[in-house]
Amino acid sequence: MNILGCEVSVLTLEGWSGFFVFELEPFFLLSESRALLSNSQPRAELKPSLELADAYLTYLVSKEAQFVALLKPNEFRALPREAQNDLMAVQKQLGRGQFYELEFVRNVLGEIPVFLEPDVVADQFVLRHDVWIAFTPEIRFRLMVDYVSLERQDCLSSITPENTWAAIPEQVRRLAGTFSSASGANCFATVIAALTPDLLESQRISNLWMLECEFLESLQAQGFHDAGKLKLPIKPNSVLTWWNPSGNVIHACLMLEFGLALNKDAQSWFTPRQILRLEDVLKSWSQDQCEVRVWTPTSDAAP
């Protein structure tokens, strides 16, 4: 199956289906809303897997939510309807995931089936595990494909001519247009994997959740140095790094030939490793408070 210009196997889709929604659903609570659930615990005690964090976007939930409870669908549905509505209003307010616009759901299912109506909150649908497993595999695949494709550009791998690929290292070609099978693989790992000629080692690195310090150490070990702030044009084989006001690197991509770049937007399973135009990467990562710096091989340094 083709998703965003990337070929995805049925086996990978089946794997995604297993952690797209979880049976134990997290409900985040403010101090004043904690009374909605008696089994809540301090949020700091929740240690979600990377997949659960991506499924419910827990990293985007407001830090004001200091408590969390985990409920199975039948436990949630056993609550009074008013309590359900109040609880879901809090989740939406806090920015938790698994809320879908009704138009998005209609594009997948057609009209909203009656059995889904209890999970419609205002103008959005909340997806739960019991509903998810009741869907046919075809519907699950369609929903995942549409979700992954939301507001993302297509990878240019499939339309990149052979004469362009001839100027790009083989390990980059193998990475381009691929998804990871699980959460964790991030932009840092993608860049270092793309700079690693050994194909087996490149593949191993590409699936890592690489920390900022490991990334910078690996760049330096491969002979790269900080060449200063972004100035166009950029030489191929340069690494672009985005630094926040706290002095931390929050993103990186690899500059290729012909104005192209290898980019992975996040550590989530639903963000692919893509060949994109550099101008599009810069536009999507244009953040006023970030400074873009370029790292180049030491051999490129001026004498």
Buried (B, 14 or more C-beta within 10 A) or exposed (E): EEBBBBBBEEEBBEBBBEBBBBBEBBBBBBEEBBEBBEEBEEBEEBEBEBBBBBBBBBBEBEEEBBBBBBBBBEBBBEBEEEEBEEBBEBBEBBBBBBBBEBEBBEEBBEEBEEEBEEBBBEEBBBBBBBBBEEBEEEEBBBBBBBBBEEEBBBBBBEEBEEEBBEEBBEBBBBBBBBBBBBBBBBBBBBBBBBBBEEEEEBBEBBBBBBEBEBBBEBBEEBEBEBBEEBEEEBEBBBBBBBBEEEEEBBBBBBBBEEBBBBBBBBBBBBBBBBBBBBEBBBEBBEEEEBEBBBBBBEEEEEE
